[in-house]
């Protein structure tokens, strides 16, 4: 405990977190300034504008929540949901269950529809549930890393609006690696995280809210007593969290600069740099980069004889699931990858635990050398585990794809 932190070298090729872009780490090392320093409020304004580009939205209410990606979900839910509100959660993986649990903790009347892991819902299935349950909020994961598939969202915003519901989606695992269009798709609330395709560390959750969502949130606005002035709102049904009260956080980020909490300055620097790099690259180019390197990884894995998991027509660009070969100890193989090669790949949860590996190609690690190194190491681990593999097949297939 008397020695400085010195993490071992790792290539993080699992479902996240990933290695942060060095430029993001450099931004985090910048000196702190006060939260109301003009430089700081300027960085906050810049961050808001940059994330409008990332989310593809014109929403004024676009900012970051201090906390991991789950903090963004909690902020959205506790601010939008009142006890007794009907919330519809279509579940097709582990993180749909998370949305259900958070909504239940907000005392919502949660209605769930489920699909087999590895598949997604059709618009008709979603609409039928909207008609049956008449929810205030439709809450769905975009890309669920537990299953490596992404729910198409293009039609869901219009369906939710048609049936009087707001649409929330969690894009933690998909944003910047897969096409996402907040405005064009009619998304009312969306939250994410930095630690996957955005190439940063966990600890900041970007969020964007439509004008409709902001109206719902502000209908419950109640400014805390210690900073309240004459004329400030005091709701009879206030948002049941102070820290995640978006009605106050919006004023904290807005022109009022409400004194809500001390900004996590270094994480703001990180979030700003993540968005700056993506906007500079171009969101379409970032998605294409993830598609290209993700597909190279898939081609290499198939050539190693591994069987892909899930509906490949809706596979996320940035993570792929493969069945662990029969007779191979999947956890032991993962340990060998980590201890001998310094490469981390993931297992899965629930019904897929011990059956599937999840291999990511995202963020800073969505690049050629990371793909080829992972495939070369995995080939050796498979061979040592008794799996028949043609020498050089994985790397060769990836190189063929790149060419």
N, C-alpha and C positions, 0 to 999 in steps of 0.2 A: 504493500500500500504506500510505501515511501517512494516508489519509482514513478516516473511519468507514464501516462498511458502510451502504449506502443502497440496498436492492433496488428495482428499478423496480416501479411498480404493475402488478399482474397479477390477472386473474380466471382462476383455475385451474379450467377446465371439462373437463379430461381425465379419465383413469381413476384419478387420484391421483398425487401428493398434491394436496390442496385447500387453499384459504385457511383457516387456523386461526381458530376462533371467537375474537374479541377477548377474551372472558372467560378463555379458556385461556391466551392470551398474557400477560394480566395476572397470572394465577396463577403462571406461570413466572418472573415478575420478583420474586416474594417472596424475602425474605432466607433464606439457608441456615441450617440448624441441624445439630447433630451427629446421626449416624445412630442413636445410642442415647438421644438426648434424648427425654424422655417425650412431647414434642410430636410428634417425628418418628415414634416407634413408634405413637403415636395416629393419625397420618395414614396410616401403613401399614395399620393395622387397619381404618380407615374405607375405604381403597381396596379392601381385600379384600371388605368387605361390599357396597360399591357395585357391584363387578364381578359379584358373585353376582346382583345384579339385572339387570345387562346381559346376562349369559350365561343367565339364567333357570335358576339352579342353587342347590342347597344345599351344594355341595361345599365342605368346609373348605379344600381346596387350591386356592384361587382367589387369584391375585396377579398381579404384573407382572414380566416379565423385562427387565432393563436392556439395551436394544439394539433394533434395528429389528424388524419383524415376522418377518424371517428368523431372528433370534436365538431367538424363541419356538419356531419349527419345529425348529431345531437342538437346543434344550434338550429338547424333548419326545422327539425321535428318539434322541439319544445316550443319554438316560436310560432309555428304554423298550426299545431294541433292543440285543441282544448280537450279536457276530459270529456269522453263520450262521443267525440267525433268519429265517424266511420272512416277507416283507412284501409284501402285495398292494397295488398302486397302480393304480387306474383313472384313465387319462389322457384328458382331453377338452380340453386346452389347455396353454399354456406352463407354468402353475404346477403341473400334474400332473407334468410332466417335472422340475420343480424338486424335488418330493417324492421322485421316484425317485432323483435324483442325491444328495440328502442321505442317503437310506437306504443307497445304495451306498457312500457315504463312511463310514457306520457299519458297513460290512462285512456288511450284511444280504444274504440271498439274495432278491433283489427279483424279483417276478413282476408283469408289466404286462399290462393289457388296455387297448385304445384304442378311442375313438370319433372320428368325424369332428368337427373343430372346428366349434362351433356347435350341436352336439347333446349329449345327456346319456345316461347309462346307465339302463336299466330295473332295478328290483329283481331281476328274474329273471336278468339278465345278471350282476349282482353276486353273487347266490347261487350261480350256476353256477361262477363263479371261486373262490368260497370253498370249495365242495365239491372242486374240482379241486386247488387249491393248498394248502389247509389252513394259512393263515397265522397267525402270532402276532398280527400287526397289519394291519388294513385302514386304509389312509391315503388320504384323498380330499379334494380341494378342494371347498368349498361353492360359492362364486361365483368363477369364473375370469374376471378382467377382460380377459384376452387374447381371449376369445370372447364376453364379455358375457352368458353364460348361467350359471344356477345349478343344480347337481345336487340334486334332492330327496333329503333325508336321513331323512325321517320313518320309513322302514321299515328303514334300514340298521343301526341299533343292535341291533334285535332279531335281524336276520339274523346280524350278527357274533357276538353272544352265543350264538346257536343253534349256530354252528359253531366256538365256542371261541376267537374272536379279539377283540382290543380294537379299538375304532373311534376313529381320530383324524381330525379335520377342521381344515382351515385356513379361517378365516372372515375373514381380513384384509380382503377386498374387500366382504364382504356384511354383516358384523355391524352392527346398528343401522339398516340400510337395508332389510333383508329379515327376515322372521320367522325366529327361531332359538330353539330350546328344548333346551338341553343335557340336562336331566334327562328331559323327556318323550320325547326321541328316543333316549335311551340312549347319549349320547356319553361316551366314556371320557377323551378328551383333546382339547382345543380351544385353538387359539392365534389371536391376531389382531394388529392394529396400530391406531394412532391416526389415521393420515393419510388416512383415507377417510371413512366415514360417522360416525366418532366425532369428527370436526371438530378434530383436533389435529395436532401435528407428528409426523413419523416419529422413532422413538427409544425407544419403550417398547412392549412386547408383552404384552398381557393373556393369561393362561393359566388354564385350569381343568382339574382332574384328578379323575376319579372315585376312589372308595375302591379299586377294583380296580387302577387304574393306579398309585395311590400304593403299593400292596402290591408291585407289580412293581418299582417304582423303589427302594423301601426294601430289597428283597431284595439289592440291590447296593450298599448304603450303605457308604461308607468315609470316615471323617472324616480330613481331612488332618493330617499328623503334628504340625505346629506348634501346633495348637489341640486336639489329642486329649487326653482324660483317661481314666483307668481306666474300663473298661466300654464305651467307645465302639466302634462297629462298625468292623471292618477287613475288607473283602470281598476274596475271592480273585479276583473278577471285577468290579473297580470300574468305575463309569461313566467312559468314556474322555475326559472333559473335566472340568477343575476348575471353570471359569467357568460352564459350563452344567449342572453336576451338581445335578439337581433334588432329590436326597436331602439335600444340604446346604442348598440354597436354601430348601427347605420349613422346615428348622430355623431358618434366618436370619429368615424371616418369622413363624415360630411363637413360642410362649412361650419356647423356649430362647434365642432371639436369638443364634444361632451367628454368630460373627464370620467372615463369608464374604467380603464385598466391601464397598466403600464405596458406599452407595446413590447413584444418580444423582438427587439431590434435586430439581432443577428439573423433570426429566422425571416424577418421581413426582407433583409438584404438577400437572403437565399431565394425567397419566393420571387422577388423582383428579378434576380439574375436568371432563374429558371425560365420565367416568362420572356425576358428580354432575348435570351438565346433562341427560343422557339419562334418568336415573332420575327427575329432577324433571319432565321432559316426559312421561315414561311411554313404555315401549318400544313399545307398540302405536301410540301417537301418532307416535313417531319413524319407525316403518316406514310409516305412512300418509302422513306428510309426504314421504318419499322416493318413495312410489308416486305421489302426486299430482303433484309437480313433475317426476318422471321421465316420467310419462305426458304431461304438457303438452309436454315437450321432444320426445317421440316424435311427437306429433301435429303439432308445428311442423315437424319434419324431413321428415315424410311430405308435408306441404303444399308444401315446397320442392322436391319431386320426388325426394328421396333414397330409395333402396331399403334397407330394414332388413336387417341380417345376422343369421343364426342363427334357431333355433327360438324364436319369440316367446312360445310358451306357457310357456317357462322363462326368459325374459329377466329379468335382475336389475332391480330397481326403480331402481337408482342409476347405471346406465351402459348406453348403447345403442351398438351398432355399426351403421354405415351404409357401403354400398359407395361408393367414390369414383367420381364420374361419369366416364364414358368421355371421354378427351381432356383431362381436367384433371390438372395436376400436383399431386398431393395434398400433397406436402411443401412446395411453393411456396405453396399455399393456406394451409396451417397457418402458414407464416412470415408471410404477410400478416395473418392473424388476430392473430398475436402482435405484430408490429411496428406495424401500423396501429391496432389496436383494443385491444391489451393483453390479449387473451384466448388462453388455451392450450387446444387440444384435442389428442387423442392419435392416433397411428397404432397399428399392431399389430405382431406378431412372426411369425416362421416363415412358414407358408403364407399368412398374411394380410398380411404386410408389403407396404406400397404399394398394397393393395387396399381396405383398410377404415380408416375413421376411428372412433375411440372417443370418445364425448362423455359426460362424467359430469355428474350432478346429485346431489351428495352432501354430507353434513356441513353445514357452515355455508353452502355454496353451493346447498343444496337449498331454494331460495326463488324467488319469482316474478320479481323484478327480474333475477336472474342468468340465468334461463331466457330471458326476453324480450330482454335485451341480447345474449346469445349468438346467438339466432336472427336478430336484426336485423343483426348484424355478418356472420354467415355468409351471409345473403342477398346482401349487397353483394360479398362475396368471390366467390361463385358467379357473379354477374352479370359481374363484371370478368374472370372466367375463361372467359366465353363460354357459360355454362350458362343455358338459358332458364328464367327464374324469374318467376312472377307477383309483382309488387310487393306487399309487405306480407303475403304468404301465410303465411309461417312464424309471424310474430308474431300474425297474425289467428287462425290455427288454435289457437295456444296460448291466446289470450284467450277464444276460443269455448269451449275445454275448461274453463278456469277458471270461466267463467260458468255 
